[in-house]
Amino acid sequence: MLFGDTLPDLDEDSGYRGPTACRAAGITYRQLDYWARTGLVEPSIRNAKGSGSQRLYSFRDILVLKVVKRLLDTGVSLQQIRQAITHLHERGVEDLAQITLMSDGASVYECTSTDEVVDLVQGGQGVFGIAVGRVWREVEGSLAELPTERVEQEHAAAAEDELARRRAARNAG
């Protein structure tokens, strides 16, 4: 079923480090880094702040990463994907989970109903589709087996880090 499925609420206090995001989305760390640096998909929980800092990706970020990967795998250009992702960010994730992305390999089309999918295919424009709700479930299944990091735990761990204590003591004088 393309439309009408209800999806679970997201835990807004949990995030995933880069390697975990890569595994769940099926991408390389090099792709993840490039997409973050160029603004295609930036981590919404915590961005990198120099050498040694860790990006922290939300579930929604990983969902978008996986959709980008699927579009790339089907031959859509990175330029077209950037335009589609910008449009999807404007819509919000609640709507994102209810859409199907269709493409002819050159352009990406958004369909929010079965009738729109049928019209697009009958018009000869759509060649393949990505039901985002289904991708949502795939990412959810992948992440269930991978480590998560709670935002407040991360701050507590950083405060207790020996290296951080030494830096603080050195900087204090």
QUIRACOR-V415519 format. One record per residue. RES is the residue in three letters. SS is DSSP state (hx for helix, st for strand, lp for the rest). PSI is psi in degrees with one decimal (none if undefined). OMEGA is omega in degrees with one decimal (* if undefined). Layout:
res = <RES & RES>
ss = <SS & SS>
psi = <PSI & PSI>
omega = <OMEGA & OMEGA>
This chain:
res = <MET & LEU & PHE & GLY & ASP & THR & LEU & PRO & ASP & LEU & ASP & GLU & ASP & SER & GLY & TYR & ARG & GLY & PRO & THR & ALA & CYS & ARG & ALA & ALA & GLY & ILE & THR & TYR & ARG & GLN & LEU & ASP & TYR & TRP & ALA & ARG & THR & GLY & LEU & VAL & GLU & PRO & SER & ILE & ARG & ASN & ALA & LYS & GLY & SER & GLY & SER & GLN & ARG & LEU & TYR & SER & PHE & ARG & ASP & ILE & LEU & VAL & LEU & LYS & VAL & VAL & LYS & ARG & LEU & LEU & ASP & THR & GLY & VAL & SER & LEU & GLN & GLN & ILE & ARG & GLN & ALA & ILE & THR & HIS & LEU & HIS & GLU & ARG & GLY & VAL & GLU & ASP & LEU & ALA & GLN & ILE & THR & LEU & MET & SER & ASP & GLY & ALA & SER & VAL & TYR & GLU & CYS & THR & SER & THR & ASP & GLU & VAL & VAL & ASP & LEU & VAL & GLN & GLY & GLY & GLN & GLY & VAL & PHE & GLY & ILE & ALA & VAL & GLY & ARG & VAL & TRP & ARG & GLU & VAL & GLU & GLY & SER & LEU & ALA & GLU & LEU & PRO & THR & GLU & ARG & VAL & GLU & GLN & GLU & HIS & ALA & ALA & ALA & ALA & GLU & ASP & GLU & LEU & ALA & ARG & ARG & ARG & ALA & ALA & ARG & ASN & ALA & GLY>
ss = <lp & lp & lp & lp & lp & lp & lp & lp & lp & lp & lp & lp & lp & st & st & st & st & hx & hx & hx & hx & hx & hx & hx & hx & lp & lp & lp & hx & hx & hx & hx & hx & hx & hx & hx & hx & lp & lp & lp & lp & lp & lp & lp & lp & st & lp & lp & lp & lp & lp & lp & lp & lp & lp & st & st & lp & hx & hx & hx & hx & hx & hx & hx & hx & hx & hx & hx & hx & hx & hx & hx & lp & lp & lp & lp & hx & hx & hx & hx & hx & hx & hx & hx & hx & hx & hx & hx & hx & hx & lp & hx & hx & hx & hx & lp & lp & lp & st & st & st & st & lp & lp & lp & lp & st & st & st & st & lp & lp & hx & hx & hx & hx & hx & hx & hx & hx & hx & lp & lp & lp & lp & lp & st & st & st & st & hx & hx & hx & hx & hx & hx & hx & hx & hx & hx & hx & hx & hx & lp & lp & lp & lp & st & st & hx & hx & hx & hx & hx & hx & hx & hx & hx & hx & lp & hx & hx & hx & hx & hx & hx & hx & hx & hx & hx & hx & lp>
psi = <128.3 & -34.7 & 158.3 & -10.7 & 139.9 & 143.8 & 152.3 & 159.6 & 153.2 & 146.3 & 108.6 & -9.4 & 3.3 & 145.8 & 173.5 & 134.6 & 165.5 & -51.7 & -35.6 & -42.9 & -40.7 & -46.8 & -43.6 & -34.8 & -14.8 & 34.8 & 169.4 & 161.3 & -32.4 & -42.5 & -45.7 & -47.1 & -45.5 & -46.1 & -34.1 & -44.6 & -31.6 & -0.2 & 8.8 & -53.9 & 103.7 & 146.8 & 130.1 & -16.5 & -49.3 & 126.6 & 162.6 & 141.8 & 58.2 & -178.4 & 134.0 & -11.8 & 154.5 & 131.2 & 149.5 & 116.2 & 141.9 & 169.3 & -43.6 & -40.4 & -43.9 & -35.9 & -45.9 & -39.5 & -42.7 & -37.4 & -43.0 & -44.9 & -44.8 & -42.7 & -42.7 & -42.8 & -25.8 & 2.5 & 7.2 & 138.0 & 153.3 & -33.5 & -46.1 & -37.5 & -41.8 & -43.7 & -43.3 & -41.8 & -39.6 & -44.4 & -43.4 & -36.1 & -36.8 & -29.5 & -34.4 & 154.5 & -30.3 & -43.4 & -36.4 & -40.2 & -16.6 & 9.4 & 163.3 & 130.2 & 128.7 & 149.7 & 151.6 & 10.7 & -17.8 & -40.4 & 158.5 & 132.2 & 144.4 & 129.1 & 129.9 & 3.0 & 160.7 & -37.6 & -39.4 & -38.4 & -47.1 & -45.5 & -42.1 & -43.7 & -42.5 & -31.0 & -4.1 & 10.3 & -43.5 & 131.1 & -35.7 & 160.9 & 152.6 & 109.9 & 107.9 & -33.7 & -36.8 & -40.3 & -38.8 & -49.4 & -37.1 & -45.0 & -42.8 & -43.1 & -42.3 & -43.5 & -21.9 & -26.9 & -0.1 & 156.3 & 139.6 & 162.7 & 122.2 & 139.7 & -46.0 & -31.6 & -40.0 & -41.8 & -39.0 & -41.6 & -39.2 & -36.6 & -27.7 & -2.0 & 129.4 & -42.1 & -40.5 & -38.9 & -41.0 & -42.7 & -44.6 & -41.4 & -42.5 & -42.5 & -25.9 & -23.2 & none>
omega = <-177.1 & -171.8 & 172.5 & 178.1 & 174.3 & -177.0 & -176.3 & 174.5 & -179.1 & 173.4 & -175.5 & -176.8 & -178.8 & 177.8 & -175.6 & 177.6 & -176.0 & -178.8 & 178.2 & 177.6 & 179.1 & -179.3 & -177.7 & -177.7 & -180.0 & -179.3 & 176.9 & 177.5 & 178.1 & 176.3 & -179.7 & -179.2 & -179.4 & -178.7 & 177.6 & -178.4 & -178.6 & 175.4 & 178.5 & 175.7 & 179.2 & 178.5 & -175.5 & 179.8 & 177.6 & 176.8 & 178.2 & 179.3 & 179.5 & -176.7 & 176.3 & 178.9 & -176.1 & 172.0 & 177.4 & -175.2 & 174.9 & 174.7 & -178.8 & 178.6 & -178.4 & 175.4 & 179.3 & 177.4 & -178.9 & 176.5 & 177.3 & 179.1 & 179.0 & 179.1 & 177.4 & -179.1 & -179.2 & 173.6 & 178.0 & -178.6 & 178.7 & 177.6 & 178.2 & 179.1 & 177.5 & 178.8 & -179.7 & -179.2 & 176.6 & 178.3 & -178.1 & 176.7 & 178.8 & -178.5 & -177.0 & -173.1 & 179.2 & 175.7 & -178.1 & -178.2 & -176.8 & -176.5 & 171.3 & 176.1 & 178.1 & 178.5 & 173.3 & -178.8 & 178.9 & -179.1 & 178.0 & -179.6 & 178.8 & 177.3 & -179.3 & 176.8 & 178.3 & 179.6 & 179.1 & 178.0 & -179.3 & 179.3 & -178.8 & -179.6 & 179.3 & 178.1 & 177.9 & -177.0 & -175.2 & 177.7 & 178.8 & -179.9 & 175.4 & 175.4 & -172.2 & 176.7 & 177.5 & 176.4 & 176.6 & -178.4 & 177.7 & 179.2 & 178.9 & 178.0 & 178.8 & -176.5 & 179.8 & -177.3 & -175.7 & -177.0 & 175.3 & 179.1 & 177.6 & -174.0 & -178.5 & 176.0 & -177.9 & 178.9 & 178.9 & -179.9 & 180.0 & 179.9 & -177.2 & -178.4 & -177.3 & 179.6 & 178.4 & 178.3 & 179.8 & 178.0 & -179.0 & 179.4 & 180.0 & -179.5 & -179.8 & 174.1 & *>
